[in-house]
Amino acid sequence: MSTTTPDMATFEQPTPQARILVVDDESIIRLDLRERLSELGYSVVGEAADGHMAVALTRRLDPDLVLMDIKMPKMDGITAARVLQEERIAPIVLLTAFSDRELVEDAREAGVLGYISKPFREADLVPTLEVAIARFAELKAIELENVNLKEALETRRLVDRAKGMLMDSQGLTEAAAFRRIQKLAMDRRKPIKEIAEAIILANEIT
């Protein structure tokens, strides 16, 4: 391995751009991703070449998102994603050159929030990354309100339904719809679940 291209490195850029950890066993792909992400306004805070390194760097750097290849030595991307999601550190978006349905299902069960196929296009990066970041923020907010997993899942179901109604009726994006629900909950000092139920009820009445 070349000593001029480290497998672990930290790159600092100004906030408030989302801070991304890039994980791929091929240094040329990491370089390409770092350049493209930087051009798009993201801050690439580190790189890793395998799943073990990805887990260690994620714990240390606390990035806003981990963009990670599936097929890697030592620990693959799905296994690393499973470890990171159990710790709820950051959302995971997987890079894959495979379209195997079983592989995608394994990734979904591991808590992965997005997929980008190789060879990737810049047009695919921004929406996939932004949706993953937004959905992870939603999950964290819901989990803060609900320690009980069953209650959290029910709240998520209601919030998803309420978001869909706001998106249809007010032309909001998914992230904007969730922010509307979250703001209503804060302004009225009510749980997110109650606000979602109220939106659903109001929509059904009208």
For each residue, the residues with C-beta under 8 A, 3 or more apart:
1: 5 7 27
2: 5 27
3: 6
4:
5: 1 2 27 31
6: 3 9 47
7: 1 27 47 48 49 50 53
8: 46 47 48 49 53 57
9: 6 46 47
10: 45 46 61
11: 34 43 44 45 46 47
12: 43 45
13: 17 38 43 44 45
14: 17 43
15: 19 43
16:
17: 13 14 41 42 43
18: 42 43 64 65 129 133
19: 15 42 43 45 61 63 64 65
20: 37 42 43 44 45 63 64 65 66 67 129
21: 44 45 46 47 48 54 57 58 61 63 65 66 67 68 90
22: 30 33 34 37 44 46 47 48 67 68
23: 30 47 48 49 50 51 53 54 66 67 68 69 72 77 80
24: 29 30 33 49 68 69 72 95
25: 49 50 69 71 72 73
26: 29 30 69
27: 1 2 5 7 30 31 49
28: 31 32
29: 24 26 32 33 69 95
30: 22 23 24 26 27 33 34 47 49
31: 5 27 28 34 35
32: 28 29 35 36
33: 22 24 29 30 36 37 44 67
34: 11 22 30 31 37 38 44 47
35: 31 32 38 39
36: 32 33 39 40 122 125
37: 20 22 33 34 40 42 44 67 125
38: 13 34 35 41 42 43 44
39: 35 36 122
40: 36 37 122 125 126
41: 17 38
42: 17 18 19 20 37 38 129
43: 11 12 13 14 15 17 18 19 20 38
44: 11 13 20 21 22 33 34 37 38 47
45: 10 11 12 13 19 20 21 61 63
46: 8 9 10 11 21 22 57 61 63
47: 6 7 8 9 11 21 22 23 30 34 44
48: 7 8 21 22 23 53 54 56 57
49: 7 8 23 24 25 27 30 53 72
50: 7 23 25 53 54 72 73 74 75
51: 23 54 55 68 72 74 75 76 77 79 80 83
52: 55 56 74 75 80
53: 7 8 23 48 49 50 56 57
54: 21 23 48 50 51 57 58 66 68 75 77 80 84
55: 51 52 58 59 75 80 83 84
56: 48 52 53 59 60
57: 8 21 46 48 53 54 60 61
58: 21 54 55 61 62 63 66 84 89 90
59: 55 56 62 87 89
60: 56 57
61: 10 19 21 45 46 57 58
62: 58 59 89 90
63: 19 20 21 45 46 58 66 90
64: 18 19 20 90 91 133
65: 18 19 20 21 90 91 92 93 129 132 133 136
66: 20 21 23 54 58 63 81 84 90 91 92 93
67: 20 21 22 23 33 37 93 95 116 129
68: 21 22 23 24 51 54 72 77 80 81 92 93 94 95
69: 23 24 25 26 29 72 77 94 95 96
70: 76 77 78 94 95 96 98 103 107
71: 25 76 77 96 97 98
72: 23 24 25 49 50 51 68 69 75 76 77
73: 25 50
74: 50 51 52
75: 50 51 52 54 55 72 79 80
76: 51 70 71 72 79 80
77: 23 51 54 68 69 70 71 72 80 81 92 94 95 107
78: 70 81 82 94 103 106 107 110 112
79: 51 75 76 82 83 110
80: 23 51 52 54 55 68 75 76 77 83 84
81: 66 68 77 78 84 85 92 94 107 110 111 112
82: 78 79 85 86 110 111
83: 51 55 79 80 86 87
84: 54 55 58 66 80 81 87 89 90 92 111
85: 81 82 88 92 110 111 112
86: 82 83
87: 59 83 84
88: 85 139 140 143
89: 58 59 62 84
90: 21 58 62 63 64 65 66 84 136
91: 64 65 66 113 114 132 133 135 136
92: 65 66 68 77 81 84 85 110 111 112 113 114 132
93: 65 66 67 68 112 113 114 115 116 128 129 132
94: 68 69 70 77 78 81 107 112 114 115 116
95: 24 29 67 68 69 70 77 116 117 118 120
96: 69 70 71 99 103 107 115 116 117 118
97: 71 117 118
98: 70 71 103
99: 96 104 117
100: 103 104
101: 104 105
102: 105 106
103: 70 78 96 98 100 106 107
104: 99 100 101 107 108 115
105: 101 102 108 109
106: 78 102 103 109 110
107: 70 77 78 81 94 96 103 104 110 112 115
108: 104 105 111 112
109: 105 106
110: 78 79 81 82 85 92 106 107
111: 81 82 84 85 92 108
112: 78 81 85 92 93 94 107 108 115
113: 91 92 93 131 132 135 136
114: 91 92 93 94 128 129 131 132
115: 93 94 96 104 107 112 128
116: 67 93 94 95 96 120 124 125 128
117: 95 96 97 99 120 124
118: 95 96 97
119:
120: 95 116 117 124 125
121: 124 125
122: 36 39 40 125 126
123: 126 127
124: 116 117 120 121 127 128
125: 36 37 40 116 120 121 122 128 129
126: 40 122 123 129 130
127: 123 124 130 131
128: 93 114 115 116 124 125 131 132
129: 18 20 42 65 67 93 114 125 126 132 133
130: 126 127 133 134 175
131: 113 114 127 128 134 135 174 175
132: 65 91 92 93 113 114 128 129 135 136
133: 18 64 65 91 129 130 136 137
134: 130 131 137 138 174 175 178
135: 91 113 131 132 138 139 174
136: 65 90 91 113 132 133 139 140
137: 133 134 140 141 178
138: 134 135 141 142 156 159 178
139: 88 135 136 142 143 156
140: 88 136 137 143 144
141: 137 138 144 145 182 192
142: 138 139 145 146 152 155 156 159 192
143: 88 139 140 146 147 152
144: 140 141
145: 141 142 152 155 191 192 193
146: 142 143 149 151 152 155 193
147: 143 151 152
148: 151 152
149: 146 152 153
150: 153 154
151: 146 147 148 154 155 193
152: 142 143 145 146 147 148 149 155 156
153: 149 150 156 157
154: 150 151 157 158 193
155: 142 145 146 151 152 158 159 191 192 193 196
156: 138 139 142 152 153 159 160
157: 153 154 160 161
158: 154 155 161 162 193 196 197 200
159: 138 142 155 156 162 163 178 181 192 193 196
160: 156 157 163 164
161: 157 158 164 165 196 200
162: 158 159 165 166 177 181 195 196 197 199 200
163: 159 160 166 167 174 177 178 181
164: 160 161 167 168 177
165: 161 162 168 169 199 200 203
166: 162 163 169 170 172 177 180 181 199
167: 163 164 170 171 172 173 174 177
168: 164 165
169: 165 166 203
170: 166 167 177 180
171: 167
172: 166 167 176 177 180
173: 167 176 177
174: 131 134 135 163 167 177 178
175: 130 131 134 178 179
176: 172 173 179 180
177: 162 163 164 166 167 170 172 173 174 180 181
178: 134 137 138 159 163 174 175 181 182
179: 175 176 182 183
180: 166 170 172 176 177 183 184
181: 159 162 163 166 177 178 184 185 192 195 196 199
182: 141 178 179 185 186 192
183: 179 180 186 187
184: 180 181 187 188 190 195
185: 181 182 188 189 190 191 192 194 195
186: 182 183 189
187: 183 184
188: 184 185 195
189: 185 186
190: 184 185 194 195
191: 145 155 185 194 195
192: 141 142 145 155 159 181 182 185 195 196
193: 145 146 151 154 155 158 159 196 197
194: 185 190 191 197 198
195: 162 181 184 185 188 190 191 192 198 199
196: 155 158 159 161 162 181 192 193 199 200
197: 158 162 193 194 200 201
198: 194 195 201 202
199: 162 165 166 181 195 196 202 203
200: 158 161 162 165 196 197 203 204
201: 197 198 204 205
202: 198 199 205 206
203: 165 169 199 200 206
204: 200 201
205: 201 202
206: 202 203
